[in-house]
Amino acid sequence: MTHFTSLQIRNFKRFAGENHIPLSGEGQVTVIAAQNGVGKTTVLDAFHLTLHGKRVFKERYPGKQFNEWIHNAYSIESEEEEYPYIQFALELSDPIHDDVRVQRTYWLLPEDDGGVTEELVVTKDGKPLELESGENKLDYTEAWIEALLPLPLSRRFLVDGERLSDFDPQEIDEELIESIDDLLEIGMLQKLDTHLQTIHRETVRKMVPEDEHETLENLLNLRDEYKSEVTELESGIKSSKAQRDIIQNRIDELNELFQNESLEEESEVANLRIGFAIKQSELTSVRRDVLDRMTTSLPFLIAGLPVNLQDWNVAEVKAALESERLNDENLKFMSSVLNSLDPSLGERSRNRIEKAANDVASSSVHEEVSSPLAHLSLDALSIFEKRYDELGMSEAQEDIQNTMANAMSKLNKFNKIATQLRSATEGLSISEMANELKEKGMEFGGLQADISRMSDELLGKENAISTIEKQIENIQSKTDKDSHLNRKKETILLLRGLLDLYAVEHRSTMAQPLEDRFKEGFELLSRKSDRLEKITVNPRTYQTELKMAGFPGNWLDRDLSATERQHVGLSLLYALRKVGNRPIPVVIDTPTSRMDRDHKGWSVTRFYPELSHQVIVLATSDDLGDGLYDELKQTKNLGLELLIEEISDNSVKVSESNLAAFFGE
């Protein structure tokens, strides 16, 4: 098991001079206490920067420039130095590497002398890492740290409790998948697959003619870009559909409640309710018509596509293109005739004939016909005309005007009856339901529009990928099928397929343990755990589904409170830590942020002691106040107790201290 034994901070923010922070004691939970604004987040920053430097900075401080930030972080109470610097050092014990020290220094030099300069040193048992001949020291050292504690894992196990409330359990991004794979010891397979992908790309490039290298590279880049966008669109559509289904369920519930309540109201209200439901249904129907026009013909009309293609001289363009095609064929025919003459023409005569023929054939379609379509090829023009007819552009303007007029009429009628219903039900319980029903209807329509837009984009991207792959196939078809490079390419593809198959199989074996451990963590945290019926983890994407008594569908699709999102985030962290084959310490800042007293108690006494073999908690007085410190002490899990105290307006110190007084015990 890896243990963090100490952290050193020098001249960083309020930590002036050398500050040594012990991290490992007899109990598995180390508490570092401080009032808000005194230095807890600074300590968490120090962990991140020591291990991963600037790479982790952008996520923690988006939009800021590192060099400016690190200059401003230099302690104003540090001793005057000829060469000012900020330094971090993390010491840890590891069963494989024994005692390890990671030290990262930032020299804050003037721009003329090189500006901010980074120095990274890793020692094992007091000896620096041994470099192979020709290896870059910084690159090798960064790679060594990455192998020991990968950045995706550090981001999961060095936790800002405040940010857990931003956790979206339905947005499992590639980085989270990577961190889970690392824990399940299949991350190396993903790295190998990436390496094979690079080799495959280079192999394909070598197979094609040199004059097509650039074209192939552009096609491959474009395909990768589109595939990434397809993944994002698929995720967006899935998320929007889930939200739409939740809203539809709520609309159905409100309609049922509406109907039951209206039976007990006056007949006028009942009639208005019936009229409201009818108008809402009509509005939903016409909304679909509007969405259809907005995603098909309307954008083309706005862009200036005419309702009559003859306005763009389509017949003349087609005739000119056909003439141009015939000219090309005639030139080829003439050339073959000249080549077959016996005796052959003299060079001067032949040149005169060919020049005259080329002059006749050289006029472009654009010169002959004034039309935006003049630049198209004959095949492209044919596809354009077909799509024009499919969209019904010849009748689109009138159709759109009628659709929009009908939609506005329906909307006005709906608003009118909604106003009447609100007025008639003012003060009655049905009024609030009517307002919510209208709002939900608008949300539903907005989501439908988003889904329709993203679905069209997805179809376009998939078609583009298909076209690009045909072009790539075209280029590759010019190569020798039995060549060494082609056999190498096929072998690489086979290996990548086997790696993917193994990864899916291995993930499948881990799905059940992840589900069990997630449930275990959730039960340690939440009072809702007794309503938990089933947990499902998708073995390919790690998407999680929770079935809760009394909640239809996936409970995670609901608009979760900040506390609920925290519980889900912590439960996932718990599951990863327990299932993973790499026992890693957990550092968490403000661990009980946004929780009520009961949930804080469960977190402190039940959850955090079970989270890892070493848990370092950065706590305010609120986190362990109201008797929680004493409860933690009684569990026998409390180890080191450290206090960060102000010693001046701009500096602090860290010392071992009994924290009972700090937490009001």
Disulfide bonds with the S-S distance in Angstrom:
none
